[in-house]
Amino acid sequence: MVMGLGGSSLVQHDLVVIGGGPAGYAAALYGAAAGLDVGLVEEHLLGGTCLHVGCIPAKELLETASVLRTVRDAGTFGVVVGDGGPGEGGPTVDLAVSQVRKQKVIDGLAKGVASLLKGRNVTVYDGTGRLSAAHVVSIDHGEGDPTLVVAAHIVLATGSTPRTIPGFEIDGTLVVTSDELLSIDRVPDRVAVIGGGAIGCEFASMLSDYGSAVTLLEAAPEILVGCDADVATAIRRSFRRRKIDVHVGTAVHGHQPTGDGTTVVSFGPMDEADAGSVTELSAVELEVDLVVVSVGRRPRGDSAGLIGTRVTVDDRGFVEVDDRLRTGEPGVYAVGDVVATPQLAHVGFAEGMFVVGDLLGESPRPIDPATVPWCIYSHPEVAFAGLTEAAAIEAGHDVVVSSHRFVSNGRAMILGETDGLVKVVAEKDADGRAGRILGVHMVGPWVTEQLGQGYLAVNWEATVDEVAAFIQPHPTLSELFGETVLSLTGRALHG
């Protein structure tokens, strides 16, 4: 204990982390493992969005969709389980049961996080933490006097919340965000998903598998902005075959409840002359049972007070940091969704560990947002690391590209999952041959579990010759990555 202004007592730590999501608890655990006295402030639930209303529950419900697909297609393997689709004698999903299983997974992981923090002697404070001058954090517990803590180093990890859009107020019944969707206990007949990014595509895929008629509305010219064009095209084609109705270059006007449990969504094309305006005369009306708003997440940059500090928040809500995640206030860092880096849990983990290394003077290498791994759990899955073909060319690289499709992969044929491809983008050497691997892009079965070697190749700046020399086990899905790299050496085997 030390005495603060006015005689109030302050609890002293080496490091105080505000926010107990992946980025925050990673910083706390890593700091404690390095011998620091750490305090962690969490206003809701340890594990944050990822564990409770994000990565984990979403993937749990997507796995339910995968099991449903497997049972539905079992007849092609000679396994008889019933005929027809949803409502036609075929398998259906009981979301009430799935929700119980989802919560069991969440609870188990949450207990694991709490146990790890306790085991490393991290002091966990329940309440809302607000940073003020002199590194003092006031923790509001909702009742009683606040707890005051102080530390030489502070990490802001206050996370994000789902973005909303005008005309679609969230009511939890007709209009929902990811927070509410991940707790549904019945399958809606007709759904409009607004937003064709990673989250929107996952939800569209999941709901389609459950049996919903899905319409996906995206303002950009293509879904999955940021993915390689060939990957986005492959997903579009797959969605079309599954009768997911995709509209790109589309703006939504609003919705009108009917009074009988449905609502009518109005949407139309963006005006070609002005991407910010809407062509009202060509608006389409679509009656649905549920609207899912999935247009990204808003950082909670100003939620930690910051009064009397030199921490600045930009007009988008992000805490401004340098390449070492340092804010304008000496000794104060920001990590995770609250900074303008990829809003991915594993990036948050990495940033939490990075700042601990930095404050300890270990000079860790800054995280390059362009080379982090991305995974999208739609059906088929998407995974990539490094530059897309277009981004590599824009960056001034002379590139060589190769892609191979899963349709010729033995393991994919055995699984009955031949949709998708692997694409490798390499830099062309002075002799015209493919050299350093700049990007690896995958769409297909279980590619989220196959990305590891592609991610390492990009980040170790490996060449195609170096990677091609390694043996790929047979028959595996990962052989396709090996085949694609091998073809870039000029001596392909199967393709």
PyMOL commands that set and color helices and strands:
alter all, ss='L'
color gray80, all
select helices_A, chain A and resi 5-7+22-33+48-53+55-72+74-77+95-119+133-135+178-181+198-210+229-241+280-282+336-338+345-359+369-371+389-394+406-408+410-415+447-449+451-459+464-468+479-488
alter helices_A, ss='H'
color red, helices_A
select strands_A, chain A and resi 2-3+9-18+38-42+123-126+128-131+136-140+147-156+160-162+175-176+190-194+213-217+245-247+250-257+263-269+284-288+290-293+297-299+332-334+374-376+381-386+399-405+421-428+434-444
alter strands_A, ss='S'
color yellow, strands_A
deselect
rebuild
show_as cartoon
